[in-house]
Amino acid sequence: MTLRIIFMGTPEFSVPTLRALKDAGHEIVAVYSQPPRPGGRRGLDLQKSPVQQAAELLGIPVFTPLNFKEEAEREQFRALRADVAVVVAYGLLLPEAILTGTRLGCYNGHASLLPRWRGAAPIQRAIMAGDAKTGMMVMQMEKGLDTGPVALTREVEIGENTTAGELHDQLMLVGARAMVEAMDKLEADDLPLVPQADDGVLYAAKIDKNETRIDFSRSARDVHNHIRGLAPFPGAWTEAVVNGKSERIKVLASELATGEGEPGTVLDDRLSVACGSGAVRLARLQKAGGKPLDGSEFLRGTPILPGMRLG
């Protein structure tokens, strides 16, 4: 016997779970995703989400409601008579009518070790905070924000130089395998649920563009975590005066380095930069309108010399 599943997700992060559930033999009766948004080169064309594109290739019906405020949308959901809804980065808070609209409820794949980093940006926040590990959790959803009981946990170590993009790609595959295992256990009526702890709660607020600028007055460790936690998107940035003109430069990778100096001062010809304590080496950079380049290649086209100040 297989489960009748409604899958709910939007970004590329969700796609491996959708495919894995189908490959495992479950019946995906419908997919819900965020509506197409303006995109393309000039932002004029409507772009379907990665999940919608994947679902259509698999021949699965797709629904893209703005929300579930209308009773007709809720009834349409219930009429699918699904056993369970699987939610991975859908992007909407689900009302009670949807949470209870299937026989077995809704299960969410969340990219943190709950209750740490509930909310919108758990991958970025874990790295920015210097966490040594994170993971994927499958939890039963309830009305609170990522507060439901946990069914399954898979821990993942965070390397010293791991970026948010690298961790994203690792977790989306770990999450796909974890959700298949969880649904197999649910089908066998063997999926335990453990309430989340009351202590250790942290919220992973959405990344704000105002916090992306690099502050070299912080410690080298904090600066390094900030850079890799925002790479590749939206990207931490600083400014440099090059040929008499101020240019904004994204920093997409960094390493801890040796050296001391006034914060923001370039210390050598390898783009080591002094911080409030210690230094970081800027390992991958991108100018506005340019492509990402490794530090040595970047320097060949952009003269940033020892003694210059960034920021």
N, C-alpha and C positions, 0 to 999 in steps of 0.2 A: 504494500500500500504506500502511496506517496501523498504528500501534503499538497493541498491547494493553497498557493501562496500569492498574496498581493505584495509586490515589491515596490518600495518607495525610496527613491534616491535621485540625485541630480548630477553631481560632478563626476569626473573620471575616477575619483576614489571609490565610488559605489559600484562601478562597472564589473570588476572581478567577482564581487559577491553575487551579482545578478547572474553572470555566466556560470559560476560554480554551482549555484542552486539548480539551474537548469540542467547542467551536466550531471548532477547527482541524481537526476530522474524526477525531481519534484515538478509539479504542474504550476507554472507561473501563469495565473489566470489574467493578470493585468499588471501594468506598471504605471505608477504615478510619479510625475516629475514636475519640476518647476516649468512654467510656460516659457516658450522661446523668448529670448531677449535680444535687443539690438546688438549687433556685432559686425564682424567683417571689417574691411580695411577702413571704411569711413563711418562705421557704426550705424549704417542705414539698413542693413539686411538683418532679418530676424534669424537668430542662430538657435537651433535645437540643442538641448543639453546633451552631454555625452551619454547619459543614461537613456534618454529618448532615442538617440541614434542607434545605440546598441540594441534596445528593445525592438525597434523596427526591423533591424537586420535579422533578429531572431523570430520575427513574425508574431510578436506579442502586442496585444492592444495597449495603447498608451493614453492616459488621461492627464491633462495639465491644468487643473483648476487653480485659480488665484488663491483660494482658501476654501474652507469647508463651512462657510457661514450659511450657505443656502441649503435648505432641507433637501432639495433635489440632488445636490452633490453627495450628501450623506446617504441618501437612499440608494443612489447608484453604487456607492461603495458597499453597502450592506447586501445589495442584490447580487453581488458577485459570489456570495456564499463561500467565502474563503475560510480555510481552517485557521490561517494565521497571516499577519502582515509583518514583513521584514523591512526595517527602516535603516538606511545607511546614508547619512548626510543629505537628508531630504530638503531641509531648509525651512520647514514650517513647524510651528508648535501645533500638535494635533489635539483637537477637542475630544472630550469624553466620548462623543458619539462615534468617533473613528477608533479610539483606543479600545472600545468595546464592540466594534463592528464586525469582528470575526469570532469564530468559535473559541479560539485559544488566545486571543489578544494580539498585542504588537510586541515585537522584539527588535531591539536596536543594537547595531554594532557601533560602539563608541571607542575612539582612539585615545584612551587614557586609562590609568589605574584608579578608577573611581573609589572614593569620592573626590580624589584630587583631579582638578581640571575638568569640572563640569562646564558645558557651554560650547561656544562657537569655535574657538581656536586652540584646542588642546595640544596639538602637535607643536605649534610655534611656542606656546607658553611653556611647555615642558623644557624645551631647549633653552629658551631665554632665561629660565630660572636655574639652569645648570643641572637639571635632573639627570641621574645616571641611568635611569630606566623608565620605561613607559610600557604600553601594551595595548591590546585590544580586549574589550569586554563585550560580551553579549548580555544585555539586561532586558528584563521585562519592563515595558514602558508604563508610566503612570502620569498623572497630570503635572507633577513637578518637573523641573528642568534637570534631566539626567539623574533622577533620584530613585529610580526603581530598583528592585532586587536584582542581584547579579547571578547569572546562570553559568557563565563560563569565562575564564580569564586566560589570556596568553601573554606572558611578559616578553618584552624586547629591550635589550640593552641599547643605550645611546652612547655612541663613541664620542671621543673628545672633540673630533672635528666634524661630526655628522651634521649635515644641514637639514632644515625642515623638509626640503624637497626629497632628499634621500630617505629620510624617515617616513615621509608620506608614502613613498613607493613601496617601502618594506611593509608598513602596517596594512596597506590595502590588500596585500596578498595574504598576510597573516589573518586579517579579518575575514577574508573570503573562506579560508579553510575552517576558521573557528565557527562561522555561521552555519556552514554545512554540517559540522559536527553537532552543533546545538540543535539544529532542526531534526537531525537523525535521532537525537536523544528525546526531543519533544514528541516525535512521532511514536517512539517506543514508550512514552510516558515515564521517562527516566531522566528528566532534566531538573536538577535541584535548583532552588532559588534561595539565595542568601541575602538578607537585608544589608544595605550599605552601612558602614560605620558612621556614627554621629560626629566623630572628630576627624580632622584632616581635610575638611571640605575647602576646596579652592575653586574659584570660577575663572574660566579661560575666556576673558572678554575678547570680542572681535578686535582685530588689529586696527588701530587708528593711524592714519597717515601722519599725524602729528608726533608719533613716537618712533618714527623710522629714522630720524636723523641720528647719526653716531655722536655720542658724547664722550670724547677722549679723556675727559676729566675723571671718568670712572675707572675702576681697576681693569687691567688687561683681560682678566678672566670674564668680567662682566661685558666688556666691549666685544670680545670674541663670541660669547653666547648670544649677544644681541645681533651680531652680524649673521651667524649661522642660523639663528632662529627665524630670520626674515628672508632667508635665501631659498629659492630664487625670487619669490614674490611675497610682498611687494618690493623687497630689497632695501637693506639699510644703505644710507648714503652720507656722503660728506661733500665738501667743496674744496677746490684748489684753484689758485690763481695761476693760469697757464698762459704764457705769452701776453700778459697784461689783462687777461680776461678770466672772470670767475666762471668755473665750470662745475656742474653737479656731477658727481661720480658715484655710481652704485658699487657697493662692495659685496660680492657674492660668495666669497670664501676668505677665510683668514686662518692664521695659526698663531699660537702663543710664541713670542720671541723674547730675546734678552735685550736689555738696554733701559736707560732712564733718561728723562729730559722733560722739558716743558710739554704738557699734554698737547697732542696734535702735531708735534715736531717730527718730521721725517728724519730718521736716524742714520740711514745708510742707502746704498743703491739697490736694495732688495725690498724697498717699501716697508721697512720696519718703522712703526710709528709709536712714539711715546704715549703712554696713558697715565692716569693718575698714579698708578703704581704698575711697574712693568711695561711691556710693550707688546704689540701685535704686528704680525706681518700680513699685509694685504695681498692675498694670493690670487684673487680673480676679481676683475673689475670691468665696468661697462660705462661708457660715456653715453649721454643722451643721443639717441639715434644710431648708436654704434652696436657692435656685437660684443658679447662677453669675451674677455681675453685673459689669459694667464698673466701674472704680474710682469714677467720679463718682456713679454710681447707688448703689453700695454705701455711700458716705459719707452719702447722704441718709437712710439708715435706721440707720446705725451710726456714731455720732460718734467718729471717731478723729482727734484734734486734734494740731497741731504741738506738739512737746515730749513727747508720750506715748512710752512705751517698749513695744516689741513683743518677745515672746519670753521 
